[in-house]
């Protein structure tokens, strides 16, 4: 007695109105879950994998899907090769993008350069270097010399790990292809050769200088040009200054990560600078011209009479340079009115005389404290 087939849409857990992207995503999820390589000796998982593949083979083909929607399983049977439901091994040629992703997840990443191509050479590792710079250097930019520990290709074997003359031979497992083919049910799976690691060659005699590693550990001096305006966390990439790759592949990159020290006076907020300007109570009441140091030299800040605590003034274009631009942020000067903690005898006398003219309450109709100070000293 034959078991009735499940509905293909039910197998993939999708609606009958689903689009191609939803269909592909549902199939990929099931294929990853039930693939035989992830479920060895699990007959049930293998059957579910075949069932999902069969459903996708039909529903991903517009003509077969239309026929299936109209006639059900009867509409896609009888293809002449005995494969169930019109599912042919040749159909997998159309699923390269799907199975490439699936097999990459299963085997830990694909090393092939394309369908039917040779193995892609591995890329070298990237390196990171943390560089501490001062706030002033971040404002102006600088050229810094750094020294990084890294690997370099062995000068004798040029990174192959084998003696130059006859130390490297063709892999007998993959015959130099760098990949092997596994037959799993109706699937042919290509995988990087486990013997040679995808290189296509194996070491018969290790290099006497590097002992077969192909690399030597060294320190390299580099000059890094740091543009003005960098901030903590900025990453500068030095192409091909990372570790070399095995078998002559492309070297990795070096990432210089910037950490900017704090400044005792200025606070950075994106591309703007903020600082506090202490003034005395007389300057706030009467007004004054106050000199302040900036990264562009001394600047005069005009404090108008009656300036209140917490007031701020903007110095346009005196902030942080924008990266890769001539534009700059602004500087904000925050007024901090200082109340004297100790007074001389003469200062106390003046304040006592002033206090006689001040109101006993905070009536809004009376003159403000700063107005009284201005009148007294004016």
FENZI-V778311 format. One record per pair of residues at least 12 apart in sequence whose C-alpha atoms are under 8 Angstrom apart, sorted by the first residue. I is the first residue (numbers start at 1). GAP is how many residues later the second one is. Records with the same first field share a line. If there is no record, write none. Layout:
I->GAP  GAP
This chain:
8->44  47  48  51
9->46
11->40  41  44
12->14  15  18  40  43  44
13->13
14->12
20->40
23->33  36  37
24->32  36  74
27->25  26  29
28->70  74
30->19  22
31->18  21  22  71
32->70  73  74
34->12  14  15
35->14
36->13  148
37->69
38->68
54->30  31  33
57->29  30  34
58->18  27  28  29
64->12
73->12
89->97  98
96->19
103->86
107->84
110->81  82
111->81  87
112->80
118->59  60  61
119->58  59  60  73  79  80
120->78
121->77  78  125  126  127  128  129
122->123  124  125  127  128
123->121  122  123  126  127  128  129
124->118  119  120  121  122  125  126  127  128
125->117  118  119  120  126  127  128
126->116  117  126  127  128  129
127->115  116  125  126  127  128
128->126  127  128  129
129->19  125  126  127  128
130->126  127  128  129
131->125  126  127  128
132->126  127  128  129
133->125  126  127  128
134->126  127  128
135->125  126  127  128
137->91
138->88  89  90  91  92  93  122
139->89  90  91  181  182
140->87  88  89
141->84  85  86  87  88  89
142->83  84  85  86
143->80  81  82  83
144->79  80  81  82
145->76  77  78  79
146->75  76  77  78
147->72  73  74  75
148->71  72  73  74
149->68  69  70  71
150->67  68  69  70  92  93
151->64  65  66  67  92  93
152->63  64  65  66  91  92
153->61  62  63  91
154->55  56  60  61  62
156->51  53
157->50  57
158->56
159->54  55  56  87  88  89
160->52  54  86  87  88
161->42  45  46  49  50  51  52  53  54
162->41  42  43  44  45  50  52
163->42  43  44  45
164->43
166->38  39
167->36  37  38  39  40
168->33  34  35  36  37
169->32  33  34  35
170->30  31  32
171->24  25  29  30  31
173->20  22
174->19  26
175->25
176->23  24  25
177->21  22  23
178->14  15  18  19  20  21  22  23
179->12  13  14  19  21
180->12  13
199->48
214->32
227->96  97
228->93  94  95
229->42  91  92  93  94
230->28  93
231->27  28  29
232->25  26  27  28
233->24  25  26
234->23  24  25
235->20  21  22  23
236->19  20  21  22
237->16  17  18  19
238->15  16  17  18
239->13  14  15
240->12  13  14
241->12  13
242->12
268->52
271->48  49  50  51  57  58  59
272->47  48  57  58  59  60
273->45  46  47  56  57  58  59
274->57  58  59  60
275->56  57  58  59
276->57  58  59  60
277->15  56  57  58  59
278->57  58  59  60
279->56  57  58  59
280->57  58  59  60
281->56  57  58  89
282->88  91  92
283->20  22
284->19  20  21  22  23  24  53  86
285->20  21  22  85  86  88  89
286->18  19  20  84  87  88  92
287->15  16  17  18  19  20
288->14  15  16  17
289->12  13  14
290->12  13
294->24
295->23
296->22
306->64  65
308->27  29
309->26  27  28
310->24  25  26  27
311->23  24
312->20  21  22  23
313->19  20  21
314->16  17  18  19
315->15  16  17  18
316->13  14  15
317->12  13  14
318->12  13
319->12
354->18  19  22
357->15
358->14
